[in-house]
Amino acid sequence: MIDWIDATCELPDGVRAGYTTRLGGASEGAYLSANMATHVGDVDADVRENRRRLLQITGLADIRWLKQVHGSSVAKVEPHVDPVDEQGSASVADAQWTDSIGIGLAILSADCFPVVIADARGSIVGIAHCGWRGAVCGVLESLVAAMRCRSASLNAWMGPGICKRCYEVGPDVVARLDARISKNVLVAGPRRERWFLDLPGYLEILLQELGIERIFGSPSCTYQDENLYSYRRGKVTGRVATIVWRETPCTSDPPNQVFASCVPATTL
């Protein structure tokens, strides 16, 4: 059975979210065992089986995947009869959103951060793939603009990614960051012209500047946690999937339900 970490408690009623680990799948070798990505060299049949198990554990019949390119394009997801579950036929984008019920929106990651966004009524959900490239080119801004919600009504939750103690970058990355923000999230490393980047801190500031006040995050670091995939820890590796979906029709009142099964989150 696919290992599933629920993250619903930080989101409005009627919205479900969570992420897989590398446990409980069919993949072997460097992809052991629950790799969800078709583009990393894993056996296609194994990935299809992992995705089938993911449908089973979430109770979803339809999960939408993206062909992620570290960009800022956003896809709007509509219902259709035949679910897209193959990377080859997926939209080329790094964020997606929907106001439809029962459609899982997926982001694949292995150090970059999946960022889930939902409005307080649970009427619309979105998710973005955020590494430093996506952050710089405006994927969060593009997603929030596409969702067309009042920013103050939005909740944001960041899934697992690489922490500030493990993410060493060079001058090529530093030069691309917004200097107004990076001065608060960069710490000089012991090696010459190397810095440690607090990427979740950078994303948090971007979300705050968009007017989002309720921001939460997973405490897990993909580099440190061997139950998660990390591209920085091993270049040949799999990807976890973070999924968000609308489970029930929205209500007119703000959320007040807490799911006991939810993984503990940190308030950023």
C-alpha positions as CSV (number, residue, x, y, z in Angstrom):
1,M,0.0,0.0,0.0
2,I,1.3,3.5,-0.9
3,D,2.4,5.5,2.1
4,W,0.2,8.6,2.3
5,I,0.8,11.6,4.6
6,D,-2.4,13.5,5.1
7,A,-2.2,17.3,5.3
8,T,-5.8,18.2,5.4
9,C,-5.9,19.8,8.8
10,E,-4.4,23.1,7.6
11,L,-7.0,23.5,4.7
12,P,-10.7,24.5,4.6
13,D,-13.6,22.0,5.0
14,G,-14.2,20.0,1.9
15,V,-10.5,20.3,0.7
16,R,-8.2,17.3,1.0
17,A,-4.5,17.2,0.4
18,G,-1.4,15.1,1.2
19,Y,1.7,13.6,-0.3
20,T,3.3,10.2,-0.9
21,T,6.6,9.0,0.4
22,R,8.9,6.5,-1.4
23,L,7.3,3.6,0.5
24,G,4.7,1.1,-0.6
25,G,5.2,1.0,-4.4
26,A,6.3,-1.4,-7.1
27,S,9.5,0.4,-8.4
28,E,12.9,-1.0,-7.8
29,G,16.6,0.1,-7.6
30,A,17.2,3.8,-7.3
31,Y,13.4,4.4,-7.6
32,L,12.5,2.2,-4.7
33,S,9.6,2.0,-4.3
34,A,6.8,4.5,-4.9
35,N,8.1,6.7,-7.6
36,M,5.3,8.6,-9.3
37,A,7.2,10.1,-12.2
38,T,7.3,8.8,-15.7
39,H,10.2,11.0,-16.9
40,V,13.0,9.8,-14.6
41,G,14.0,6.5,-16.2
42,D,11.8,4.2,-14.1
43,V,10.0,1.2,-15.7
44,D,6.7,2.5,-17.1
45,A,4.7,-0.4,-15.8
46,D,5.9,0.1,-12.3
47,V,5.0,3.8,-12.3
48,R,1.5,3.0,-13.7
49,E,1.1,0.5,-10.8
50,N,2.2,3.1,-8.3
51,R,-0.3,5.6,-9.7
52,R,-3.0,3.0,-9.6
53,R,-2.2,2.4,-5.9
54,L,-2.3,6.2,-5.3
55,L,-5.9,6.3,-6.8
56,Q,-6.8,3.5,-4.4
57,I,-5.4,5.1,-1.3
58,T,-6.9,8.5,-2.0
59,G,-10.3,7.2,-3.2
60,L,-9.9,9.4,-6.4
61,A,-10.9,8.2,-9.9
62,D,-9.1,11.1,-11.6
63,I,-5.7,12.6,-10.9
64,R,-4.2,15.2,-13.3
65,W,-0.5,15.2,-13.9
66,L,1.6,17.9,-15.4
67,K,4.7,17.9,-17.6
68,Q,6.7,20.2,-15.3
69,V,9.4,22.5,-16.7
70,H,10.3,24.9,-13.9
71,G,8.2,27.6,-15.5
72,S,5.2,29.8,-14.7
73,S,2.5,28.4,-16.9
74,V,-0.8,27.5,-15.2
75,A,-3.4,25.0,-16.4
76,K,-7.1,25.1,-15.6
77,V,-8.5,21.7,-15.0
78,E,-12.0,20.7,-16.2
79,P,-13.8,17.4,-15.8
80,H,-13.7,14.9,-18.6
81,V,-14.6,11.3,-19.1
82,D,-11.1,9.8,-19.5
83,P,-8.7,10.8,-16.7
84,V,-5.2,11.9,-17.8
85,D,-2.7,9.7,-16.0
86,E,0.2,9.6,-18.3
87,Q,3.0,12.1,-18.4
88,G,3.1,12.2,-22.2
89,S,-0.4,13.5,-22.5
90,A,-0.3,16.0,-19.6
91,S,-0.3,19.8,-19.9
92,V,3.1,21.5,-20.0
93,A,2.8,23.7,-16.9
94,D,4.1,24.0,-13.3
95,A,0.7,24.9,-11.6
96,Q,-2.9,23.9,-12.0
97,W,-6.2,24.8,-10.4
98,T,-9.8,23.7,-10.5
99,D,-13.2,24.5,-9.0
100,S,-14.5,21.0,-9.9
101,I,-15.1,18.3,-7.2
102,G,-13.3,15.0,-7.1
103,I,-10.3,15.8,-9.4
104,G,-6.9,15.4,-7.8
105,L,-4.3,18.0,-8.9
106,A,-0.8,16.5,-8.7
107,I,2.7,18.0,-8.4
108,L,5.8,15.8,-8.6
109,S,8.9,16.8,-6.5
110,A,12.2,15.7,-5.1
111,D,13.5,18.8,-3.3
112,C,11.4,21.6,-4.9
113,F,8.3,22.6,-2.9
114,P,4.7,21.7,-3.8
115,V,2.6,24.7,-2.7
116,V,-1.2,24.0,-2.2
117,I,-3.6,27.0,-2.3
118,A,-7.3,26.9,-1.4
119,D,-9.9,29.6,-0.7
120,A,-11.5,29.7,2.8
121,R,-14.8,28.4,1.5
122,G,-13.2,25.4,-0.2
123,S,-14.6,26.4,-3.5
124,I,-11.4,26.4,-5.5
125,V,-8.0,24.7,-5.1
126,G,-4.7,25.0,-6.8
127,I,-1.1,23.7,-6.6
128,A,2.3,24.8,-7.8
129,H,5.7,23.3,-8.3
130,C,8.2,25.7,-6.7
131,G,11.9,25.5,-6.9
132,W,14.1,28.6,-7.1
133,R,13.5,28.8,-10.8
134,G,9.7,28.7,-10.5
135,A,9.9,31.2,-7.6
136,V,11.9,33.7,-9.7
137,C,9.8,33.4,-12.9
138,G,6.5,33.9,-11.0
139,V,4.7,30.6,-10.8
140,L,3.0,31.5,-7.5
141,E,1.9,34.9,-8.8
142,S,0.5,33.3,-12.0
143,L,-1.4,30.6,-10.0
144,V,-3.0,33.2,-7.6
145,A,-3.9,35.4,-10.6
146,A,-5.5,32.5,-12.4
147,M,-7.6,31.5,-9.5
148,R,-9.1,35.0,-9.3
149,C,-9.8,34.9,-5.6
150,R,-9.3,37.6,-3.0
151,S,-5.8,36.9,-1.6
152,A,-6.9,37.4,2.0
153,S,-9.3,34.6,1.6
154,L,-6.6,32.1,0.6
155,N,-4.8,29.4,2.7
156,A,-1.4,28.1,1.6
157,W,0.3,24.9,2.6
158,M,3.8,23.9,1.5
159,G,4.6,20.2,1.2
160,P,8.0,18.7,1.8
161,G,11.1,20.2,0.2
162,I,14.8,20.8,0.9
163,C,15.4,22.8,4.1
164,K,17.7,25.8,4.6
165,R,20.4,23.8,6.3
166,C,20.8,21.5,3.3
167,Y,20.3,23.8,0.3
168,E,23.7,25.2,-0.8
169,V,23.7,27.4,-3.8
170,G,26.3,29.3,-5.9
171,P,26.4,32.8,-7.3
172,D,24.5,31.8,-10.4
173,V,21.4,31.2,-8.3
174,V,21.9,34.1,-6.0
175,A,22.1,36.5,-9.0
176,R,18.7,35.4,-10.2
177,L,16.9,35.9,-6.8
178,D,15.0,39.0,-5.9
179,A,17.6,40.9,-3.8
180,R,14.8,42.5,-1.6
181,I,13.9,39.0,-0.5
182,S,17.1,37.0,-0.8
183,K,18.9,39.2,1.8
184,N,16.6,37.7,4.4
185,V,17.0,34.1,3.3
186,L,20.6,33.6,2.4
187,V,23.4,32.7,4.9
188,A,27.0,32.5,3.8
189,G,28.4,29.0,3.8
190,P,31.9,27.8,4.8
191,R,33.0,27.5,1.2
192,R,33.9,30.5,-0.9
193,E,31.0,32.0,-2.9
194,R,28.5,29.4,-1.5
195,W,25.4,30.2,0.4
196,F,22.6,28.3,2.1
197,L,19.2,29.3,0.7
198,D,16.1,29.2,2.9
199,L,13.8,28.4,-0.1
200,P,10.6,27.9,2.0
201,G,11.3,31.2,3.7
202,Y,11.7,32.8,0.2
203,L,8.3,31.3,-0.9
204,E,6.7,32.4,2.3
205,I,7.6,36.0,1.6
206,L,6.3,35.7,-1.9
207,L,3.0,34.4,-0.6
208,Q,2.8,37.2,2.0
209,E,3.4,39.8,-0.7
210,L,0.5,38.3,-2.7
211,G,-1.7,39.0,0.4
212,I,-2.0,35.5,1.7
213,E,-2.0,35.5,5.5
214,R,-2.6,31.8,6.5
215,I,0.6,29.9,5.4
216,F,1.6,26.5,6.8
217,G,4.2,23.9,5.9
218,S,5.4,20.4,6.3
219,P,8.3,20.0,8.7
220,S,10.0,17.3,6.5
221,C,13.2,18.0,4.6
222,T,13.6,15.8,1.5
223,Y,17.4,15.8,1.7
224,Q,17.4,14.6,5.3
225,D,14.4,12.2,5.2
226,E,15.4,9.0,3.4
227,N,11.7,8.1,3.1
228,L,11.4,10.9,0.6
229,Y,13.1,11.3,-2.8
230,S,15.9,14.0,-3.1
231,Y,17.5,14.9,-6.4
232,R,20.3,16.6,-4.5
233,R,21.0,13.4,-2.5
234,G,21.0,11.2,-5.6
235,K,20.7,12.4,-9.2
236,V,19.0,9.2,-10.3
237,T,15.9,9.0,-8.2
238,G,12.1,9.1,-8.1
239,R,9.5,11.8,-7.3
240,V,6.9,12.0,-4.6
241,A,3.4,13.3,-5.5
242,T,1.5,15.9,-3.6
243,I,-2.2,16.0,-4.4
244,V,-5.0,18.4,-3.6
245,W,-8.7,18.1,-4.4
246,R,-12.2,19.3,-3.6
247,E,-14.1,16.6,-1.8
248,T,-17.5,18.2,-1.1
249,P,-19.4,21.3,-2.2
250,C,-18.2,24.5,-0.6
251,T,-19.9,26.0,2.4
252,S,-20.6,29.7,3.1
253,D,-18.8,29.6,6.5
254,P,-15.0,29.7,7.2
255,P,-13.4,26.3,7.9
256,N,-13.5,24.9,11.5
257,Q,-12.9,21.2,11.0
258,V,-9.7,19.5,12.1
259,F,-8.7,16.1,10.8
260,A,-7.1,14.0,13.5
261,S,-5.1,12.0,11.0
262,C,-3.2,15.0,9.6
263,V,0.6,15.2,9.8
264,P,1.7,18.0,12.2
265,A,2.5,21.2,10.3
266,T,4.4,24.3,11.1
267,T,3.1,27.8,10.9
268,L,5.5,29.7,8.8
